[in-house]
Amino acid sequence: MIKVEKLTYGFPAKDLYKDVSFTLEMGQHCALIGSNGTGKSTLADMLIDPEEYLYDGKITRDEDCRIGYAGQFSVRDKDQDCTVFEYLSRRFIENQQEIAAVCDEMAKADDVEALFEKYQTLLDMHEAMDGDNYESNIRKSLYLAGLTDIEEVSLSLVSGGEYKILQIMKEMLLAPNLLILDEPDVFLDFGNLSGLCRLINGYKGTMLVITHNRYLLDHCFDKIMQLEGCDIQEYEGSYTEYRCQQLKEKLMRRIQYIAEQDEIERNERVAEELRLRATLMMNPVIGRSVNARQSRVEHLRGRQIKAPFIEVREPEIALPDVVAEGDRIVLSIKDYQVAFDKDLLENVSFDLKSGEKAAIVGANGTGKTTLIRDIMKGEDPAIHIGEETKFACLSQLEGETLDEDKTVGEVLDAAGFQTKDSVKECLEKYCLDEDCIDQRVRQLSGGEQNLLQIALMENSEAELLIMDEPTSHLDVCAQDALETALEEYKGAVLMVSHDFNLISNCADYVLFVEDGTVRRMRTRTFRKMVYEKYFEVEYLETDRKRQELEMGIAQAMKTDDMAAAVKLWEQLEKLC
């Protein structure tokens, strides 16, 4: 299908790929993973339009390769005066109309050779898309995604999550040989995520999907490609298997590293003793022994393992060091109401106390982001943030908390990182490339922008964090780091999220948006609801155990307690 050989490409300030090679075979469902800012989206774009890039190496595609693409940001079509079914039908109807028009031209033309070639091309496309059965195929896809009830709904009235699923469905219905999806899961509620999973698994063609969502990674792919350190690691198998083998390799290499360090230290001690004796005795034989020992030390150092795919760095996220103050109310909402997308959110009242963590959860299009934006603005009389309460915000809306025209360096300088060393330390902690200082904020990836917003919170002294989808776009390691930081944070948190693990592990309770209002729900009740309505309880519980074991392994390795780490990995292997 596609073969990439020795691909090298980058920007003046940053290399992305060095001699990268991989293949995508017919029918494979491949997940492309990697740390934020490693160039996953750029790589996908290069596969689609290689002629737009100046690169070294070779990208080879089959002659009949047709590529479909759905990006991570859903931009609504300007012409939305149609139903969902009409929107999904449009390309098929246009193709049929073009075929009919060419037939009319051929009936009147004296020379039909050129027209016949155009007719054949259109007919081939019609057959490739299964155009004769497009109506039934559309209905099958809507059923698979759980969206049959919006078939005749105006496109302008569907939620953002539904629209994103429809964009993906539209590409799938055109039956490309290769379908590329860039973070298709971002911002999707549990119902739409479940529908996306079914659509991906029902698709018979080749897929390359950029995602950080563990549920999709565990359920939808038979090949994993990880992009790190300008190189790619290919793995034939599931993400769970890959992750397990990756941890095993990391353990073995760490054990080997410790043994090598002991050997290096032992040889250095012997060499130093021999050097001292040679100096005192002026013995050339001892001198040769010193040289031999030194060569042995250099040899041992030279064979130490360097593994970009094993030692993937995790951001060192540190939220403000604050103290919760009893039952002090930091945020109060009384009888809030707002109209959005022709719907109404009303009778919303709740208080958030110092030290409490609450997650606003609900289906796409129910007004969660509208509510969180109004809290951030602080202009609605129904919303009151405590007068003595310092707060910080993380937004997914362009320009709301970050000036996209400023450079990263300017943003950090304005936030109090005023020395070169403090800026460098901040970028290193949050796994942001040092060369990004001079980049405009808008040039960063979605995950890098989120990490930058989180980094700004560290110096804010905020007692209240207001966060809209904080784990969206973050790679798996960064998600884990943020989850740990939020668990340790002593201040109050109000976050909109569809991240099951983040909600389950960090929220004291859930504010569930349903039927035009918000009701408080225990986290345990929320988990039970998710189990019953969307995902398999066995998978979610097993995945939680896997994550706990992975965190235990990481902690044991930090103290070089390798016996404990190996024991935990053996437990993890049984769950994989």
N, C-alpha and C positions, 0 to 999 in steps of 0.2 A: 504493500500500500504506500508507505512512505519510508524512505531510508535516509538517515542523516549521517554523514561521514566527516569527521575531523572539523566540525564547525567551530569557528573562532569569531567572536564578535564582542564589541563593547562600545562604551562612550569614551570621550577623551579623559574623563575623570574616573572611569570605572570599567573594569573588564567584567563581562557577563559569562562568556563561555570560552574555554580553551580546549581545542581538539575534542569536542563533544561528539560522540557517535551513539546512535540508537536506531531502532526500527519499530514501526507500528504495523502489525500484521492484520490481515483481513479478519474482521469479526471480534477483535480484541476490545475489551472495555478497560482503558488504561487511565489511572489517576496520576496526575502530575502534582507532586507535593514539593515542599521546600520552604526554607525560611523566608520571611518577608523581605522583599527587595532583591531577590536573587535573579529575577528576570523571567519568571514563569509566563507572564502575560506577553512579554516581548517575544519569547520563543514561540508561543502559539501564533502570534501575528506573523512571524517569519515563515511559519509553515503555510499560512494562508496566502501571503503576498511576498515570496522571497525576492522578487525583482525590486522591491522597494528598499532593500537593505544592501549595504556594501559589506560583505562578509567573506571570510576565507573558509574553504571547505566545500562540501557538496550536499545539496538537498535534492533528492530524487523522488518523484511522485509517479505512480502509475498513470498511463496516458488517459485512462477513463476515470481518474480520481476527481470527484466532485465534492467540494468541502462546504459544509454548513457551519454557521457560527452564531452563538448567542453570548453577548458580553455580560459582564458582572453588573452593569448599570442599565436599568430598564428606562429607555427613553420612549415616551408615548408617541405614537404616530399622530401627525397633525390632523389627519382626516380620521376622526373617530365616530363619524355619524353612521355607524353600522352595528350590527349585532356581533356577538362573539363568533357565531357560526359563519357569518359573512366574512369576517376578518380572516378566519382560517381557510376559507374557500377561495379567497381573492386570487392567489397565484394560479390555482387550477383553472379558474374561469378565464383569466387573462390568457393562459396558454391555449385553451380551447378556442377563444376568440381569434388569436393569432393564427392558429391552424386553419380556421374557417376563412380568414381573410386571404391567406396564401392560396387556398383552394380556389377562391373567387378570382384571384389574379391569374392563376394558371389557366382557368377556363377562358380567359380573354386574351392571354399573351400568345405571341407567335413562337417565341423562344422560351421554353419552360425549364431549361436545364438548371439555371441558377435558382429559380424559384423552387424546383423540386429538391434541390440540396437543402434549402432553408426549411422546406416542408418536412424533410426527413429528420433534420435536427430537432424541430419542434415535436415531431412524433416520437422520436427517441426519448426526449425529455418527458413527454406525456406517459410513456410506458414505464420509464424509470420511476416516476412518481406514483405509479398505479392510478393514473388519472381517471380511469373508468369507474373506480370504486372510491373516489375521494370522499364522498358524502358519508358512506359507512365507516371509512377509516377515521374521519374526524370524530364521529360519534363514539367509536371505540376508544379513541385517545382521551376524549373528555370523560368517559366512564372510568378509564384506567386512572386518571388523575383525580377522580372524585369531583368533577366539575360539571356534571350533566345538568345541574340546575341553573347554570348561567348560559346555556346554549343560545337562548333568544334574548339575553340581557344586552343592553347597549354597552359597547366597549368602553365608553366614557365613565360607566358606573362601576366597573370591576375594581377591586382593590389592587394596590401595587404588587402584592404577592401573587395574586391571580393573573395579573398582566404578565408578570415575569414567566410564570408557568406557560402561559399562552404563547409567548415568544419562543420558548424552547419547543413547545409542541408544534408550532408552525414550521420550524426548521426540520423537526423530525418527520413531519408529514411529507416534506419534499424529498425524503429518502436519499440524502447525500451518501456517498461512499464513506466519508469521514465527517463526523460531527464533533466540533470543538466547542466546549462549554467552559466559560471562565467564571468561576465561583457562582454557580447557578443557585446555590442554597442560601446565599446571604440575604438576610432580612425575612426569610420565609417562616411563617408560623408552622406549628407542628403538623397541621392537616396538609398544608401545601408541600412541606418537606416529605411527608409520607407519600403524597401523590407523585412528587418528583422521583422518588426512589423507584416506584412502580413503573414510571415512564422509562427511566434509564434501563431497568432490567428487562423491559419489554422491547427495547430497541435492538434490532438484529444487526445493524451496521457496526462499523468501527467507531469507537469514541475515544476522545482525549479530553479529560475533564480536570480542570484546576479546582481543587477544593481542599479545605482544612476541616471539613465536617466529619467527625469520627463515625457517625451513623452511616453516612453515604460510603465512606471508605471501607467500612466493614461489610456492607451489603451489596455493593454494585460493581466491584472491579476484580478482574482476574490478572491484572498486571499493575505494578507500582513503579513509577519513575520518580526518583528524588533528585532534585537539583540543589547542589550545595558546592561552594568553593569552586565555581566555574566548571564543574563537571557533573555528570549524570550517572546515577546508579540505577540499573534495571533489575527488577525482581519479578519473576513469573509466579504469581500466587496472590493471596489476599493480603490486605493491609495488616490484619492481626498477625498473620504468619511472619510478614516482613518485620513488623515491630518487635516481635518476640526474638527472631533471629538477630536483629540489630542489637538488642540488649545483650544477647548471649555473646556476640562478637565483642561488644564493648567491655563486658566483664572479663573475657579471656584476654583481651589486649591490656586491660588495666592490671590484671594479675601478672602478665608477662612484663609489663612496664616496671612494676614494683620489683620483680625478680631481677630485671636488668639493672635497675638503679642500685640494688644491693650489690650486684656483681661489679658495677662501675665503681662504687664507693670502696669496695674491698680492694680492687686493683689499684685505685688511686692511693689508698693507704700503703699498699705494698710498694708502689712506685716511689712514694715519698720517703719511705724507710730506706729503700735502695739508693735513692738519690743522696740522702744524708750520709749513708755509709760510704758511697763512692767519693763524696766530697772530703770526708775525714781521712779515708784510706788511699785516695787517689788510685783506685783499682779500676783499670779499663774493662775488666770482665764484668764487674758490677755495673759500670756505666752502660755496657751493652744490654744488661738485664733491665736497667731503667728504661732504655729506649724501647725494648720489647714490650715492657709493661705499658708504656705510654701509647704504643701502637695498638695494644689490646683495648685500652680505654677508648681511643678514638674509633676503633672498629665497632665497639659496643654502642657508642653514641650514634654512629652512622646508621646502624640497623634498627634504631628505635622507630616504632611505628607511627606514621602520621596518617590520620584517618578523618577526612572531612565529613564523611557520612556517619561516622561513629560518634565523634565528639561535637555534635551539633550544639551550639551555644544557646542557652536559655537566658532571656532578659532578666536582669536583676531589678525587678520592679519594687519600688519602695514608695508607699503612699504616706501622706503626712503623719507625723508622730503626734497624735492628739489624745486627749483623755475624755471619755464619755462623762457627761455631767448629769447623773441621775435620770429623772423623768422630765428634764427640760425639753420643751417642744421646739424643734428646729425648723419644722415646716408644717404649716396648717392650711388646709383647703376646706372651704365651707361653701356648699351649694354652687360648685363650679358647673358651668355648662358652655357648650360650644357647638356650632354647626360646622360640619365638614363633609365634603363629598356628598351633599344632599342628605346626610344622616345627622343625628343629634346625639351628643353625649351630655347627660344632665344628671342633676342630683348627686354630684360627686363630692363626697366629704370624707376626709381622713386626716389624721395627724401623724407625723413622723417624729419620734422622740430621739434624743441624743443617744447615739450608739446603735440604733436600730437599722437593720438592712431589709429593704422591701423591694420586691421585683414586680413591675407592672407587666402583666402577661395578658395576651388575648389574640384573637385572630387578626390577620392582616386587614387593614381598613377600618378598624374599630375606634381609632382616634388616639392611640397611645402616644405617638410622636407629637401630635398636636398638643396634647396635654403637657408632655415634657418640655416642649418649646415654650409654652406659655409660662411654665414654672421658671425656665431659664430667663425669660424676658422680665418677669416680675412686674408686669403692667396690669394684670387682671386683678380687680379688687377682691376676688374670691380666693386669691393666693397670697399667703403671707409667709415670708422667710424671717425667722427671728432676727431682731435688730442687731444682736451681738454675734450672729452666726456668720462665720466665714464659709463661703462655698466655692466649689470649682465645678466646671461642666465639661463633658465630653459629648460632642455632637457629630452626627453623620451628615449634616447638611453643609454644603460648601460655604466656606467663609464665615460660619457662625461663631466658631471659637478660634479659628486660625486664619490669619491673613494670607491668602494663597499667593499673593504677589510678592510677599517678603521671602527672603532666603531663610533657611533653617538657622543659620548663624544669627540673623537679626531677631528671629523669634526667641531664641534661647537667651540672647543678650537682654532683650526686653523683660524676660522672666527672671532675671537675676543671675544668670550664668555669665558673668562679665569678664572672666579671664579665659585665656586659651586652654589652660589646664582643666578648668571646671567644665567647659564645653566639651572637651575631648573625653573627660571622665563620664559625662552624661551620655554621650553618643555610644561609648563603649558599654556602659551598663545596660542600655536599652537596645543593644545589637543593631545600632544604626551606623551605616558606613561613615567613617571619618570624612570622606570626600564629599559627603552630602551637605556640608556646611554652606557651600556656595550655591546649592540648588534651591530653586523656588519651591515653596511648599506644594504647589500644584503638580510638580514633577515627581513627587514621591508616590509610591504605591499606596493603595488604601490601607494596608497593614502598617506601613511606615508612618502614615499620617496619624493613625490611632496610637501608635507607640509614642509619637511626639507629643500628642495631647496628654497621654498618661504621664510622660516625663515632666511636663509642665506642672502637673498636679503636685509633684513631690515637694516643691518649694512654696506651695500655696498656703500652707498652714490651715487648709480647709477642714472644717468640722462636719461638712456635708458635701458629699459627692453626688452630682446629678449626671447620670450616664445613659446615653441612648445607644443600645446595642454595642456595648464596649468590646465584645470579643469578635465582632464581625471583621472579616479580612485578616484577623490575626492567625499566624501559623499555630500548629498544635502546641509547640513548646511555649510560645507567648501566651496562649490561652491558659495553660497550666500555671504559668508564672503569675498572671493576673488573678486567677482564682485563689492562689495561695496568699497573694498580697491583700486581697479583699477580706479573706478569712481573718487575717492578722490585724487589719485596720480597726481602730477603736471608735472611729467616728460613725456618722450616719450615712447610709447609702440609699438612694432611690434610683433604680435602673430599669429601663425597658430592655427586655431580653427574650429571645427564643432559644437560648442555650440551656438545654435541660440540666447539664452538669453544673453550670454556674449557678442556676437558680436553686437546684437541690442542695448544693454544698455551701452556698453563701447567704441565701435569703432566710431571714427569720420568719417571714411570711410573704404571701403573694397577694397583690391587688389585682384581682381578675376582672378584666373588662368584658362585659357581656350584657346583651339586651339594653344597650344605651347607657349603662352606668357602671360603677366600679364597686365590687364587694371584696371584703377581706377574706382570705382563705389560708388555712394552715399549709405549710410547705408539704407536710405528709399527705394531706388531702389532695393537693395539686399533683403530687407524684402518682397517687392512685388513679386520678383522672386521666393522666397521660398514659399510664399503663393500659387502662381500659379502652381508651378511644383511639390511640395512635400507634404505639410501638409495643413490641413484645416485652413483657416484664422480665422474662428470663434473660434476654439480651442486655437490657438496661442494668439489671442487677449484676450480671457477669462483667459488663464493661466497667461498672463502678469498682468492682473488686480488682479488675486488671489495673485500673488507674491507681488505686491505693497501693498495690504491689509495686508498680512502676515508681511511685513516689518513695516507697520504702527502699527500693534498690538504689535510687539516686541519693538518698540520705546516707545509706550505708557506704556508698562509694566515696562520698565526700570525706568520710573519716577513715577511708581505706579499710573498713571492716569487711573484707572480701568474703569471709566465711558466711556472714549474715546475708550479704548480697547474693551469693550463690544459692543459699537456701531459699530466699525469696523468689529468685528466678525459677527454681524448680517448681514452686507453687504456681508461678505465672504460666509456665509451660503447660501445665495441666489444663489451664483455662483457654489456651490457644488451640 
